[in-house]
Amino acid sequence: MMGSLDALSARQIATGVTRGDFSATEVAQASLDAIASRDGKTQAFLQVSEELALAAAARTDAARAAGERLGPLAGVPVAFKDNMNLVGTRTTCASRMLEPYESAYTATCVQRMLDAGATPLGKLNMDEFAFGSTTDSSAFHPTNNPWDLTRVPGGSSGGSAAAVTAGEVTLALGSDTGGSIRQPASLCGVVGMKPSYGVVSRYGVVAFGSSLDQVGPIGRRVEDVALAMNALTAGGRDRLDATSRDCTQDYLAHLEDPIEGRAVGVIPALLEAEGLAPEVRSAIERAAHKLADAGARIMEVDLPNMASSIAAYYVLASCEAFSNLARFDGVRYGYQEPGCATLAEQSSLSRAHGFGPEAKRRQMLGAYLLSSGVYERYYLAAQKVRTLITADYQRAFAQVDAILMPASPTVAWEHGAISDPAALYLADVYTISNNIAGNCGISVPVGLGTDSGMPIGAQLQGPTFADASLLTFARALERACDMEGVVAPAFVGKGGEL
Amino acid sequence: MPLTREDVAGIAAYARIALTDVELDEMTAYMNDAIALLDPIIDYDLDGVEPTFHPTGDLANVVREDTVVAGLSLEEALANAASIRGRSFRVPAILAVGGSA
């Protein structure tokens, strides 16, 4: 026995497979073993792709035996949020609408992870069509926070965060339209990065808000996340996504750079905001002190229009969601109501019975906001607020290299504790302006709450396309805190031996 | 002015989401709560501010050489449809039988 997957970083796994310390097949078996013994409690997975995993691992082992050069993620166990297509798996978006949908092609982000040698372990739970911040709106089952199974893992990429936190996989991909990578990463105590808009291809990812959506990695270490960023951007611009950019670079290269003399912004008004839990505020203040101890200059900055970001976001996201989800009419794919006399009746009943409550709410709101006479008052105004928020960030980033703030105003809450949709929307305040402006952001675990004992993440935001620089700050913060590589205590050593 | 139940029924018809009576009541309450959350945006001073429709702003059409490449096969394209006939997706009548719809 070589040890446990719990203790190994992605790079250590890839290096071990490349050197022959263990085989990719042994790693895949260890991950399947960890899933078998842990996922009953977390319920992070919607499908475990055992056959795909073992076949990919066997290909990696055969390539090594043939003397071929292995990829930087050789044998690393990875799983994907279930809004990402992977041939050989269903892509359900955690919705009855797509329950039997078999992926017809593979998303670029998924393919690039596989091209780097990763082993695909399956598809992860999420809020239905990514509408939510708890993962409770999955049509199939909730996912539990590995630190306390009575609590939510956050969302919408809650399955991705929980699977990594419980040590079922080493890396996962999530998607972030208004905080859906950073918030669950914060609530579960792992690292979650939303790259700048355009860094990662959206081709093959089921669209929610096309001007806001971005795919990114979740891992237990900043280094693992940087390694995944290398894989996601290798190959440059994806010609299958018109918004994709060539962002190929070595995201590991500057991880250990000192941050001495570099400027980190804090926004005092945000730390005084109503609804921010005292234990989260003190954790963020401690994080600022630690960055200062590492030599960063802490400066006050302001994002004066951030207060309007919730209204702007819920206008834009709902309108884009309504447009994107109009394609689910039950004809080419998706649930189809039987026995209807007309196409209109079939569409209306297929959508009524295929979508869950929150998916219906978001689409209804979007349909209203895009209607004649209403569009100008809300949608156009929201796009103008987007201009103001973007300008706020540009002013702030002229002074500082990164901005520090919470990713969530509270630690993870108990299942069902917040049932009012509008109250849940307000909890997105720290993450959504970043999507509106297209900047990069990352949540790094900085400790456990002094009241709750639950993990708290500090969010760092950086300028558009300064993703590598953002990772330098994230690594500096990780070095200063004691949460690197942590698997939730109840799961350590439960299966997963190599 | 708040949306009425009839307003919301009209939006549901447009959005092609059939709602039950109970759902219509719940949706009306939700819509009015959500719109109250969004309302601050109407009062915002936006004089002279240009809209930003896209975060990166400088989108251009992506084109490739006009060469034939393989796409989904017919079988693959039809594989996820609930109802097909031969080489086609099968749908009910587009116009109501005998009606004016």
Interface residues (C-beta under 8 A of the other chain):
Chain A: P100 Y101 E102 A104 Y105 Y197 G198 S211 L212 R239 A242 T243 R245 S308 I310 A311 A312 Y314 V315 F322 A326 D329 G330 V331 R332 Y333 G334 Y335 Q336 C340 A341 T342 L343 A344 E345 Q346 S347 S348 L349 R351 A352 F355 K360 R361 Q363 M364 L365 A367 Y368 L369 S371 R377 Y378 L380 A381 A382 Q383 K384 V385 R386 T387 L388 T390 D420 P421 A422 Y425 L426 I436 A437 G438 T464
Chain B: L3 V8 I11 A12 A13 Y14 A15 R16 I17 A18 L19 E23 M27 Y30 M31 D33 A34 I35 A36 L37 L38 D39 P40 I41 I42 Y44 L46 V49 E50 P51 T52 F53 H54 P55 T56 L59 A60 N61 V62 R64 L72 E76 A77 A79 N80 A81 A82 S83 F89 V91 P92 A93 I94 L95 A96 V97 A101
